[in-house]
Amino acid sequence: MMATKSFLREACADQRGAVAIIVAVAMVALIGVAAVVIDISYIYNVRRQLQNATDQSALAGAGNVYQGTGIATANSYSATTGNKNVAPGITVTMVSGYPMLRCLSSLNLPCSGSPSANAVTVMQTATVPTFFARIFGKDTVTITVQATAAAAGNQPKPYNIVLIIDTTGSMDTNDGYCNGSTRTRIACAKLGGQQLLKGMYPSMDKVSLMTFPGVSSATKSMHHDCFSSEPTSVAYNASPTYSIISLANDYKSSDTATTLVTGSNIVKAFGGGASGCTQGMGTPGGQGTYFADAITAAQAELAANTSTGVQAVMILLSDGDAGATLAKVGTAKYDDQCAQAVTAANAAKAASTNTWIYAVAYSAPTSGGCSTDSPAITPCNTMKAIASSDAKFFASGGSCTSTVNNVSDLVTIFARIQSSLTSPRLVPDNTT
């Protein structure tokens, strides 16, 4: 009996084999958990890289959607082989049908091009190898991500913008392609101005208006006072007033507003007043075309209102054909009137304000013109030289064209200028 008890005590006390089994099983479980964690962590890291690359691809494509190269640019910034965001060791492909151009109505941005678009969606997929899951027969995991970016909308910096509008007699002629209808050039310019204002941010951006020929200070308000009378134009050599409306931000009630404030003078000048107040600025003309002094006056206003972090911007709309008579400009300013305008523009670009100048050549001749200039220069080339860069030169009507901006409708041009003053931004993929 005593021997039996002793045997049982020894048997119960000797559990070393059982512990070893339990430890072995636990180790397998722990290794399995660690393996899963490592695979999941790696897959998550790859997904994050792929999402970043897809975001960058969409943003890059959206930045060029209005230039007609949105898809090509998005592809070049993708993570697929040979492109700028390639992921080493990972096989990435673009999902069929992407990058995709989209026209999203909720963005309050114009859709243009073919197909008509204001956004880009990119969808990429990657095959990710596993390290430990293959033990259980899972050699790879497929990840698919997408991103949508709007052509513009972010507020990269505040702007002070001076619009210089040609109001000579030639602006009363018809533009046969203005937002799909036939309108006078000045009517089309006013629609374009409204388009620009709708996209700006009054909390940050101020806009002013200048016209040429200049007018008398006593009558300049006739460009926005809702009556049909024209302001009195003044010869270029008789100290005219170019500034119609000084820098202001009352054109919208808020940054998110989708309509203009009808009581704002600059809105009224662009024909956006309330019922019975849609006449806007007129075309007093009578002095010929000379715009060097208007550029200088615009730069003076920008310089007087400069502040840290605010970008000075000038937008000039004209046919570029300066050549006012001697009686209108005087001896000192008669020669080389187009070259004078280029000189004035270069001075603005080189000033401490580092002014950006957008030039919109409106039916600018590509031969002849600029009658007082020697050596000869065409109105089209004058406007190109005035612009800060090729990207800031636009052309509407006639044979004068831009090699960078492939749009000629004036309203769309103003929309393009507005979008270029903002930045592409990511939007939810279900945006409509």
C-alpha positions in Angstrom: 0.0 0.0 0.0 2.8 2.4 0.9 4.6 1.6 -2.4 1.5 2.4 -4.3 1.1 5.8 -2.7 4.7 6.6 -3.3 4.4 5.8 -7.0 1.3 8.0 -7.3 3.0 11.0 -5.6 6.0 10.7 -7.9 3.8 10.4 -11.0 1.8 13.5 -10.0 4.9 15.5 -9.2 6.7 14.7 -12.5 4.8 17.2 -14.9 7.9 18.2 -17.0 6.6 16.5 -20.1 3.2 18.3 -19.9 4.8 21.7 -19.4 7.0 21.2 -22.4 4.0 20.4 -24.5 2.1 23.4 -23.3 5.2 25.7 -23.9 5.6 24.2 -27.4 2.0 24.9 -28.3 2.1 28.4 -26.9 5.3 29.2 -28.8 3.6 28.1 -32.1 0.7 30.4 -31.3 2.9 33.3 -30.4 5.0 32.8 -33.5 1.8 32.7 -35.5 0.5 35.9 -34.0 3.9 37.6 -34.6 3.9 36.4 -38.2 0.4 37.8 -38.7 1.4 41.1 -37.1 4.5 41.4 -39.3 2.5 40.7 -42.5 -0.3 43.1 -41.5 2.2 45.8 -40.6 4.0 45.4 -44.0 0.8 45.3 -45.9 -0.4 48.5 -44.1 2.9 50.2 -44.8 2.6 49.4 -48.5 -1.0 50.5 -48.6 0.0 53.8 -47.1 2.7 54.3 -49.6 0.4 53.4 -52.5 -2.3 55.8 -51.2 0.3 58.6 -51.0 1.4 57.9 -54.5 -2.2 57.8 -55.7 -2.9 61.1 -54.0 0.1 62.7 -55.7 -0.9 61.2 -59.0 -4.4 62.7 -58.8 -3.2 66.1 -57.6 -0.6 66.3 -60.4 -3.2 65.3 -63.0 -5.7 67.8 -61.6 -3.1 70.6 -61.9 -3.0 70.1 -65.7 -6.6 69.1 -66.4 -7.4 72.4 -68.0 -4.3 72.2 -70.1 -5.6 69.0 -71.7 -2.8 66.9 -70.2 -4.4 65.7 -67.0 -4.4 62.0 -67.8 -0.8 62.0 -69.1 0.4 63.9 -66.0 -1.4 61.7 -63.6 0.2 58.6 -65.2 3.6 60.1 -65.0 3.2 60.7 -61.3 1.8 57.2 -60.6 3.4 54.3 -58.8 3.6 52.1 -61.9 6.9 51.0 -63.4 9.0 53.8 -64.7 7.0 56.7 -63.2 7.8 59.2 -60.5 6.2 57.5 -57.5 7.2 53.9 -58.2 7.3 51.7 -55.2 10.5 49.5 -55.1 9.8 45.8 -54.9 6.1 46.2 -55.4 4.2 45.5 -58.6 1.7 48.3 -59.1 -0.7 48.7 -62.0 -3.2 51.3 -63.0 -6.8 50.0 -62.9 -8.3 49.8 -66.4 -10.1 53.1 -67.2 -8.0 55.2 -64.9 -6.8 57.9 -64.6 -10.3 59.2 -65.3 -11.3 62.8 -66.1 -14.5 63.9 -64.4 -16.9 66.8 -64.4 -18.0 67.3 -60.8 -20.9 69.8 -60.6 -20.6 70.3 -56.8 -17.1 71.9 -57.1 -18.3 75.2 -58.6 -15.5 75.0 -61.1 -15.8 75.1 -64.9 -15.6 71.9 -66.8 -13.7 72.2 -70.1 -11.7 70.2 -72.6 -12.6 66.9 -74.3 -14.0 65.2 -72.4 -15.2 68.1 -70.4 -13.6 67.9 -66.9 -12.6 69.7 -63.7 -11.2 66.8 -61.7 -9.2 63.6 -62.0 -9.7 60.2 -60.3 -6.8 57.8 -60.1 -7.1 54.1 -59.0 -4.1 51.9 -58.6 -3.7 48.3 -57.4 -0.6 46.5 -56.0 0.2 42.8 -55.4 2.0 42.5 -52.1 3.9 39.4 -51.1 3.5 38.0 -47.6 6.3 36.6 -45.4 4.6 34.2 -43.0 1.0 33.9 -44.3 2.3 31.8 -47.2 2.6 29.0 -44.6 -1.1 29.0 -44.6 -1.3 29.2 -48.4 -1.6 33.0 -48.7 1.4 34.1 -50.8 0.1 37.6 -51.8 -2.4 40.2 -50.9 -4.0 42.6 -53.4 -4.5 46.2 -52.4 -6.5 48.7 -54.4 -6.7 52.4 -53.6 -8.1 55.5 -55.3 -8.0 59.3 -55.0 -9.9 62.2 -56.6 -8.5 65.7 -57.0 -10.3 68.9 -58.1 -8.6 71.1 -60.6 -8.4 74.0 -58.1 -9.8 75.3 -54.8 -7.1 75.6 -52.2 -6.0 79.0 -51.0 -2.2 79.0 -51.3 -1.7 82.7 -50.6 -3.7 86.0 -50.5 -3.8 88.1 -53.7 -4.1 91.7 -54.6 -5.4 91.7 -58.2 -5.7 94.6 -60.6 -7.8 94.0 -63.7 -6.9 96.3 -66.7 -9.7 96.2 -69.3 -9.5 97.6 -72.8 -12.5 99.9 -73.3 -11.5 101.3 -76.7 -14.0 101.3 -79.5 -12.9 98.0 -80.9 -14.4 96.3 -77.8 -17.8 97.1 -79.2 -17.3 94.6 -82.1 -18.8 91.1 -81.8 -17.1 88.0 -80.4 -18.7 85.1 -82.2 -17.6 82.6 -79.6 -18.3 83.9 -76.2 -19.5 81.3 -73.8 -21.4 79.7 -76.6 -23.1 82.9 -77.8 -22.4 86.0 -79.9 -21.8 89.0 -77.7 -19.8 92.2 -78.0 -16.2 91.9 -76.7 -16.9 94.2 -73.8 -20.0 92.1 -72.8 -17.8 89.0 -73.0 -15.1 90.6 -70.9 -17.7 91.5 -68.2 -18.9 87.8 -68.1 -15.2 86.8 -67.7 -14.8 89.2 -64.9 -17.7 87.8 -63.0 -16.3 84.3 -63.5 -13.0 85.4 -62.0 -14.7 87.0 -59.0 -16.8 84.0 -58.2 -13.7 81.9 -57.6 -11.8 84.2 -55.4 -11.8 84.3 -51.6 -12.9 87.7 -50.1 -11.3 86.8 -46.7 -7.9 86.9 -48.5 -8.2 88.4 -52.0 -8.8 92.0 -53.0 -9.6 93.0 -56.6 -9.6 96.3 -58.4 -10.5 97.6 -61.8 -8.7 99.9 -64.2 -9.6 100.8 -67.8 -8.0 102.5 -70.7 -8.5 104.9 -72.2 -8.5 106.8 -68.9 -11.5 108.9 -68.0 -12.2 112.0 -66.0 -12.3 111.4 -62.2 -15.7 113.1 -62.1 -17.3 110.5 -64.5 -15.4 107.3 -63.7 -18.3 106.0 -61.6 -20.4 105.8 -64.8 -18.6 102.5 -65.4 -20.6 101.0 -62.5 -23.4 103.4 -61.6 -26.2 101.4 -63.4 -27.0 104.1 -65.9 -26.3 104.0 -69.6 -24.2 107.1 -69.9 -20.5 106.6 -70.7 -17.8 108.2 -68.7 -15.8 111.0 -70.4 -12.6 109.6 -71.9 -9.5 111.8 -71.5 -6.4 112.0 -73.8 -3.4 109.9 -72.6 -1.3 113.1 -72.3 -3.9 114.9 -70.2 -3.5 113.1 -66.9 -6.6 110.7 -67.2 -7.8 108.5 -64.3 -7.2 104.8 -65.0 -8.4 103.5 -61.6 -12.1 102.9 -61.6 -12.5 100.9 -58.5 -9.7 100.5 -55.8 -8.8 97.2 -54.3 -11.8 95.8 -52.4 -13.1 92.5 -51.2 -16.9 93.1 -51.1 -17.6 91.1 -54.3 -18.8 88.0 -52.3 -20.4 87.7 -48.9 -18.1 84.8 -47.8 -15.4 82.5 -49.2 -18.0 79.8 -49.7 -20.7 81.9 -51.4 -21.5 80.9 -54.9 -23.1 84.2 -56.0 -21.7 87.7 -56.2 -22.8 90.6 -54.1 -25.0 92.7 -56.5 -24.3 95.9 -54.6 -20.5 95.7 -55.0 -19.2 98.4 -57.3 -16.8 95.9 -59.0 -19.6 93.4 -59.5 -21.7 96.1 -61.0 -18.9 97.2 -63.3 -18.8 93.6 -64.6 -22.5 93.6 -65.2 -23.5 91.6 -62.2 -25.7 94.1 -60.5 -29.3 93.5 -59.5 -32.2 93.7 -61.9 -32.0 97.0 -63.8 -28.3 97.3 -63.0 -26.6 95.0 -65.4 -25.1 97.5 -67.8 -21.6 97.5 -66.3 -18.7 99.3 -67.8 -19.0 100.8 -71.2 -16.6 101.6 -74.1 -16.0 105.4 -74.1 -13.2 105.0 -76.6 -12.2 108.1 -78.6 -8.5 108.1 -77.7 -7.0 105.2 -79.5 -5.0 102.5 -77.8 -2.1 103.1 -75.4 -1.8 101.1 -72.3 1.8 101.5 -70.9 0.6 104.1 -68.4 -2.3 101.9 -67.3 0.2 99.2 -66.5 2.3 101.6 -64.6 -0.7 102.9 -62.7 -1.8 99.3 -61.8 1.7 98.6 -60.5 1.6 101.8 -58.4 -1.6 100.6 -56.8 -0.2 97.2 -56.1 3.0 98.7 -54.6 0.9 101.0 -52.4 -1.0 98.1 -51.0 1.8 95.5 -50.6 2.1 93.5 -47.4 3.9 90.4 -46.3 2.6 87.2 -47.8 0.3 88.9 -50.4 1.0 88.2 -54.0 0.5 91.1 -56.5 -1.3 90.2 -59.7 -2.1 92.1 -62.8 -4.5 90.9 -65.5 -4.4 92.8 -68.8 -7.1 92.3 -71.5 -6.4 94.0 -74.8 -5.9 93.4 -78.5 -2.3 94.7 -77.9 -2.4 97.1 -80.8 -1.0 100.3 -79.2 -0.7 103.2 -81.6 -2.6 106.2 -80.4 -2.1 109.4 -82.4 0.5 112.1 -81.5 -2.3 114.4 -80.3 -3.5 111.8 -77.8 -0.2 110.7 -76.3 2.1 113.7 -76.8 5.6 113.7 -78.3 7.4 112.0 -75.3 5.2 108.9 -75.4 4.5 108.6 -79.1 7.3 106.4 -80.3 7.4 102.6 -79.6 4.0 102.5 -77.8 3.9 98.6 -77.7 7.6 98.5 -76.5 6.7 101.0 -73.8 4.0 98.7 -72.5 6.5 95.8 -72.4 9.0 98.0 -70.5 6.3 99.0 -68.0 5.4 95.3 -67.5 9.0 94.3 -67.0 9.4 97.0 -64.4 6.3 95.6 -62.6 7.8 92.0 -62.7 11.1 93.2 -61.4 9.7 95.4 -58.6 9.7 94.4 -55.0 6.1 93.2 -55.3 7.3 90.6 -57.8 4.1 91.1 -59.7 2.6 88.3 -61.7 1.2 89.5 -65.0 -1.5 87.6 -67.0 -1.9 88.9 -70.5 -5.1 88.0 -72.5 -4.7 88.8 -76.1 -8.2 89.5 -77.4 -8.2 89.2 -81.2 -4.6 90.4 -81.3 -3.2 90.8 -84.8 -0.2 88.5 -85.7 1.0 90.9 -88.4 1.1 94.6 -88.8 -0.1 96.7 -85.9 1.9 98.6 -83.3 2.3 101.3 -85.9 4.7 103.5 -83.9 7.2 100.8 -83.1 10.7 100.4 -84.6 11.9 97.7 -84.6 8.5 96.3 -85.5 6.6 94.1 -83.1 3.2 92.6 -83.5 0.3 93.1 -81.1 0.2 89.4 -80.4 4.0 89.3 -79.5 3.5 92.4 -77.4 1.0 90.6 -75.2 3.2 87.6 -75.0 6.1 89.7 -73.9 3.9 91.4 -71.3 2.9 88.1 -69.6 5.1 86.9 -66.8 5.5 83.5 -68.5 4.0 81.4 -71.3 1.7 79.8 -68.7 0.3 83.3 -68.0 -0.4 84.1 -71.6 -3.8 83.5 -73.1 -5.3 84.3 -76.5 -8.9 84.6 -77.6 -10.1 85.1 -81.2 -8.0 85.6 -84.4 -4.8 83.9 -85.3 -2.9 84.8 -82.1 -2.7 81.6 -80.1 -1.0 80.3 -76.9 1.3 77.3 -77.1 0.5 76.5 -73.5 -3.1 77.3 -72.9 -5.4 75.6 -75.4 -8.5 77.6 -74.8 -9.9 80.6 -76.7 -13.3 81.3 -75.1 -12.8 84.4 -73.0 -15.1 83.4 -70.1 -13.2 80.1 -69.9 -9.9 82.0 -70.0 -10.9 84.0 -66.9 -11.9 80.7 -65.2 -8.5 79.3 -66.1 -6.8 82.3 -64.6 -8.8 82.0 -61.5 -8.0 78.3 -61.1 -4.3 79.0 -61.7 -4.4 81.3 -58.6 -5.5 78.4 -56.5 -4.2 74.8 -56.1 -5.6 71.4 -56.9 -7.1 69.7 -53.8 -8.2 66.2 -52.9 -11.9 65.7 -52.6 -14.0 62.7 -51.5 -14.1 60.0 -54.1 -17.9 60.0 -54.0 -18.1 63.7 -54.9 -20.6 64.3 -57.7 
